[in-house]
């Protein structure tokens, strides 16, 4: 296990190409905005289906 961790850190130091800070910050903002928009869309669809199902069962029972 210790060898695996050492090799992983070595790989990160020598073989991974890291983005510069500005590019990484821009991508982080894009991901955050997309995540919020996607969460709001999911909430909207869930709310719509919830109301439709409640309406259906109200008509069925009532």
N, CA, C and O atoms as a GROMACS GRO file, in nm:
protein
  248
    1UNK      N    1   0.083  -0.119   0.000
    1UNK     CA    2   0.000   0.000   0.000
    1UNK      C    3   0.088   0.126   0.000
    1UNK      O    4   0.060   0.222  -0.072
    2UNK      N    5   0.191   0.125   0.079
    2UNK     CA    6   0.282   0.240   0.085
    2UNK      C    7   0.349   0.263  -0.050
    2UNK      O    8   0.366   0.378  -0.092
    3UNK      N    9   0.386   0.156  -0.118
    3UNK     CA   10   0.447   0.168  -0.250
    3UNK      C   11   0.348   0.231  -0.348
    3UNK      O   12   0.387   0.316  -0.429
    4UNK      N   13   0.223   0.191  -0.342
    4UNK     CA   14   0.121   0.246  -0.429
    4UNK      C   15   0.107   0.397  -0.408
    4UNK      O   16   0.099   0.473  -0.505
    5UNK      N   17   0.104   0.440  -0.283
    5UNK     CA   18   0.090   0.583  -0.253
    5UNK      C   19   0.212   0.659  -0.304
    5UNK      O   20   0.197   0.766  -0.364
    6UNK      N   21   0.330   0.606  -0.281
    6UNK     CA   22   0.452   0.672  -0.329
    6UNK      C   23   0.453   0.683  -0.480
    6UNK      O   24   0.486   0.788  -0.535
    7UNK      N   25   0.416   0.576  -0.548
    7UNK     CA   26   0.412   0.578  -0.695
    7UNK      C   27   0.304   0.674  -0.746
    7UNK      O   28   0.322   0.739  -0.849
    8UNK      N   29   0.195   0.685  -0.675
    8UNK     CA   30   0.089   0.778  -0.716
    8UNK      C   31   0.137   0.922  -0.707
    8UNK      O   32   0.114   1.000  -0.799
    9UNK      N   33   0.203   0.958  -0.597
    9UNK     CA   34   0.257   1.093  -0.584
    9UNK      C   35   0.364   1.119  -0.689
    9UNK      O   36   0.372   1.229  -0.744
   10UNK      N   37   0.445   1.021  -0.716
   10UNK     CA   38   0.548   1.036  -0.819
   10UNK      C   39   0.485   1.060  -0.956
   10UNK      O   40   0.532   1.144  -1.033
   11UNK      N   41   0.381   0.986  -0.985
   11UNK     CA   42   0.307   1.004  -1.111
   11UNK      C   43   0.249   1.145  -1.120
   11UNK      O   44   0.258   1.209  -1.225
   12UNK      N   45   0.190   1.194  -1.012
   12UNK     CA   46   0.132   1.328  -1.012
   12UNK      C   47   0.238   1.435  -1.032
   12UNK      O   48   0.213   1.535  -1.100
   13UNK      N   49   0.355   1.416  -0.975
   13UNK     CA   50   0.461   1.515  -0.986
   13UNK      C   51   0.524   1.517  -1.124
   13UNK      O   52   0.556   1.624  -1.176
   14UNK      N   53   0.542   1.400  -1.186
   14UNK     CA   54   0.624   1.393  -1.306
   14UNK      C   55   0.546   1.373  -1.436
   14UNK      O   56   0.592   1.417  -1.541
   15UNK      N   57   0.430   1.310  -1.432
   15UNK     CA   58   0.365   1.271  -1.556
   15UNK      C   59   0.232   1.340  -1.584
   15UNK      O   60   0.176   1.323  -1.693
   16UNK      N   61   0.181   1.416  -1.490
   16UNK     CA   62   0.052   1.482  -1.508
   16UNK      C   63   0.075   1.625  -1.554
   16UNK      O   64   0.158   1.697  -1.497
   17UNK      N   65   0.000   1.666  -1.657
   17UNK     CA   66   0.007   1.804  -1.703
   17UNK      C   67  -0.103   1.883  -1.632
   17UNK      O   68  -0.221   1.855  -1.649
   18UNK      N   69  -0.062   1.981  -1.553
   18UNK     CA   70  -0.157   2.060  -1.475
   18UNK      C   71  -0.193   2.186  -1.551
   18UNK      O   72  -0.109   2.243  -1.621
   19UNK      N   73  -0.318   2.229  -1.537
   19UNK     CA   74  -0.361   2.355  -1.596
   19UNK      C   75  -0.307   2.471  -1.514
   19UNK      O   76  -0.279   2.457  -1.395
   20UNK      N   77  -0.294   2.587  -1.581
   20UNK     CA   78  -0.255   2.704  -1.503
   20UNK      C   79  -0.374   2.750  -1.419
   20UNK      O   80  -0.488   2.710  -1.443
   21UNK      N   81  -0.347   2.834  -1.321
   21UNK     CA   82  -0.449   2.873  -1.223
   21UNK      C   83  -0.567   2.943  -1.288
   21UNK      O   84  -0.682   2.919  -1.250
   22UNK      N   85  -0.543   3.031  -1.387
   22UNK     CA   86  -0.652   3.104  -1.451
   22UNK      C   87  -0.746   3.010  -1.527
   22UNK      O   88  -0.868   3.022  -1.517
   23UNK      N   89  -0.689   2.919  -1.601
   23UNK     CA   90  -0.771   2.823  -1.678
   23UNK      C   91  -0.850   2.733  -1.583
   23UNK      O   92  -0.967   2.706  -1.607
   24UNK      N   93  -0.786   2.687  -1.477
   24UNK     CA   94  -0.854   2.601  -1.380
   24UNK      C   95  -0.969   2.676  -1.311
   24UNK      O   96  -1.076   2.619  -1.289
   25UNK      N   97  -0.947   2.803  -1.278
   25UNK     CA   98  -1.052   2.884  -1.215
   25UNK      C   99  -1.170   2.902  -1.309
   25UNK      O  100  -1.286   2.891  -1.267
   26UNK      N  101  -1.143   2.930  -1.436
   26UNK     CA  102  -1.250   2.946  -1.534
   26UNK      C  103  -1.331   2.818  -1.550
   26UNK      O  104  -1.454   2.823  -1.555
   27UNK      N  105  -1.263   2.706  -1.557
   27UNK     CA  106  -1.333   2.579  -1.570
   27UNK      C  107  -1.414   2.547  -1.445
   27UNK      O  108  -1.522   2.489  -1.455
   28UNK      N  109  -1.362   2.584  -1.328
   28UNK     CA  110  -1.436   2.560  -1.204
   28UNK      C  111  -1.566   2.640  -1.202
   28UNK      O  112  -1.669   2.590  -1.158
   29UNK      N  113  -1.561   2.764  -1.250
   29UNK     CA  114  -1.682   2.847  -1.256
   29UNK      C  115  -1.783   2.787  -1.353
   29UNK      O  116  -1.902   2.783  -1.324
   30UNK      N  117  -1.735   2.740  -1.467
   30UNK     CA  118  -1.825   2.678  -1.566
   30UNK      C  119  -1.892   2.555  -1.506
   30UNK      O  120  -2.013   2.537  -1.522
   31UNK      N  121  -1.816   2.471  -1.438
   31UNK     CA  122  -1.872   2.350  -1.377
   31UNK      C  123  -1.972   2.387  -1.268
   31UNK      O  124  -2.077   2.324  -1.258
   32UNK      N  125  -1.942   2.487  -1.187
   32UNK     CA  126  -2.033   2.529  -1.080
   32UNK      C  127  -2.164   2.582  -1.138
   32UNK      O  128  -2.272   2.547  -1.089
   33UNK      N  129  -2.156   2.667  -1.241
   33UNK     CA  130  -2.277   2.722  -1.303
   33UNK      C  131  -2.359   2.610  -1.366
   33UNK      O  132  -2.481   2.606  -1.348
   34UNK      N  133  -2.295   2.520  -1.439
   34UNK     CA  134  -2.366   2.408  -1.500
   34UNK      C  135  -2.433   2.322  -1.394
   34UNK      O  136  -2.546   2.277  -1.412
   35UNK      N  137  -2.365   2.298  -1.283
   35UNK     CA  138  -2.422   2.216  -1.176
   35UNK      C  139  -2.545   2.281  -1.116
   35UNK      O  140  -2.644   2.213  -1.089
   36UNK      N  141  -2.540   2.411  -1.096
   36UNK     CA  142  -2.655   2.483  -1.041
   36UNK      C  143  -2.772   2.479  -1.139
   36UNK      O  144  -2.885   2.454  -1.099
   37UNK      N  145  -2.745   2.505  -1.267
   37UNK     CA  146  -2.851   2.503  -1.368
   37UNK      C  147  -2.912   2.364  -1.378
   37UNK      O  148  -3.034   2.350  -1.386
   38UNK      N  149  -2.829   2.261  -1.377
   38UNK     CA  150  -2.879   2.124  -1.386
   38UNK      C  151  -2.962   2.088  -1.262
   38UNK      O  152  -3.065   2.022  -1.275
   39UNK      N  153  -2.919   2.132  -1.145
   39UNK     CA  154  -2.994   2.105  -1.022
   39UNK      C  155  -3.130   2.176  -1.026
   39UNK      O  156  -3.230   2.118  -0.986
   40UNK      N  157  -3.133   2.299  -1.074
   40UNK     CA  158  -3.259   2.372  -1.085
   40UNK      C  159  -3.352   2.306  -1.187
   40UNK      O  160  -3.473   2.298  -1.164
   41UNK      N  161  -3.298   2.260  -1.297
   41UNK     CA  162  -3.379   2.191  -1.397
   41UNK      C  163  -3.436   2.062  -1.341
   41UNK      O  164  -3.553   2.030  -1.363
   42UNK      N  165  -3.355   1.987  -1.268
   42UNK     CA  166  -3.401   1.863  -1.206
   42UNK      C  167  -3.510   1.893  -1.103
   42UNK      O  168  -3.611   1.821  -1.097
   43UNK      N  169  -3.492   1.996  -1.023
   43UNK     CA  170  -3.593   2.036  -0.926
   43UNK      C  171  -3.723   2.075  -0.995
   43UNK      O  172  -3.832   2.040  -0.950
   44UNK      N  173  -3.712   2.149  -1.105
   44UNK     CA  174  -3.831   2.191  -1.178
   44UNK      C  175  -3.909   2.073  -1.235
   44UNK      O  176  -4.031   2.068  -1.222
   45UNK      N  177  -3.840   1.980  -1.296
   45UNK     CA  178  -3.906   1.862  -1.352
   45UNK      C  179  -3.968   1.778  -1.240
   45UNK      O  180  -4.079   1.728  -1.255
   46UNK      N  181  -3.897   1.763  -1.130
   46UNK     CA  182  -3.949   1.688  -1.016
   46UNK      C  183  -4.075   1.753  -0.959
   46UNK      O  184  -4.172   1.685  -0.928
   47UNK      N  185  -4.072   1.886  -0.947
   47UNK     CA  186  -4.190   1.957  -0.897
   47UNK      C  187  -4.308   1.942  -0.991
   47UNK      O  188  -4.421   1.920  -0.947
   48UNK      N  189  -4.283   1.952  -1.121
   48UNK     CA  190  -4.389   1.937  -1.220
   48UNK      C  191  -4.451   1.798  -1.213
   48UNK      O  192  -4.573   1.785  -1.208
   49UNK      N  193  -4.368   1.695  -1.211
   49UNK     CA  194  -4.421   1.558  -1.203
   49UNK      C  195  -4.495   1.535  -1.072
   49UNK      O  196  -4.597   1.465  -1.070
   50UNK      N  197  -4.446   1.592  -0.964
   50UNK     CA  198  -4.512   1.577  -0.836
   50UNK      C  199  -4.653   1.637  -0.840
   50UNK      O  200  -4.748   1.577  -0.790
   51UNK      N  201  -4.665   1.756  -0.900
   51UNK     CA  202  -4.796   1.819  -0.910
   51UNK      C  203  -4.889   1.743  -1.004
   51UNK      O  204  -5.008   1.730  -0.978
   52UNK      N  205  -4.833   1.691  -1.113
   52UNK     CA  206  -4.916   1.613  -1.206
   52UNK      C  207  -4.967   1.485  -1.141
   52UNK      O  208  -5.083   1.448  -1.159
   53UNK      N  209  -4.882   1.418  -1.068
   53UNK     CA  210  -4.923   1.294  -1.000
   53UNK      C  211  -5.026   1.326  -0.892
   53UNK      O  212  -5.124   1.253  -0.878
   54UNK      N  213  -5.006   1.433  -0.816
   54UNK     CA  214  -5.105   1.472  -0.714
   54UNK      C  215  -5.238   1.506  -0.779
   54UNK      O  216  -5.343   1.467  -0.727
   55UNK      N  217  -5.236   1.576  -0.889
   55UNK     CA  218  -5.358   1.611  -0.961
   55UNK      C  219  -5.429   1.485  -1.012
   55UNK      O  220  -5.551   1.474  -1.003
   56UNK      N  221  -5.353   1.392  -1.065
   56UNK     CA  222  -5.409   1.267  -1.116
   56UNK      C  223  -5.478   1.189  -1.004
   56UNK      O  224  -5.591   1.142  -1.020
   57UNK      N  225  -5.410   1.174  -0.890
   57UNK     CA  226  -5.471   1.098  -0.781
   57UNK      C  227  -5.586   1.172  -0.714
   57UNK      O  228  -5.678   1.108  -0.663
   58UNK      N  229  -5.582   1.305  -0.713
   58UNK     CA  230  -5.697   1.382  -0.662
   58UNK      C  231  -5.819   1.358  -0.750
   58UNK      O  232  -5.930   1.344  -0.699
   59UNK      N  233  -5.800   1.356  -0.881
   59UNK     CA  234  -5.912   1.331  -0.973
   59UNK      C  235  -5.959   1.187  -0.964
   59UNK      O  236  -6.079   1.160  -0.975
   60UNK      N  237  -5.867   1.094  -0.943
   60UNK     CA  238  -5.900   0.952  -0.935
   60UNK      C  239  -5.977   0.921  -0.807
   60UNK      O  240  -6.074   0.846  -0.809
   61UNK      N  241  -5.933   0.979  -0.694
   61UNK     CA  242  -5.996   0.952  -0.566
   61UNK      C  243  -6.119   1.040  -0.547
   61UNK      O  244  -6.222   0.993  -0.499
   62UNK      N  245  -6.110   1.166  -0.584
   62UNK     CA  246  -6.217   1.262  -0.556
   62UNK      C  247  -6.323   1.268  -0.658
   62UNK      O  248  -6.418   1.345  -0.643
   0.00000   0.00000   0.00000
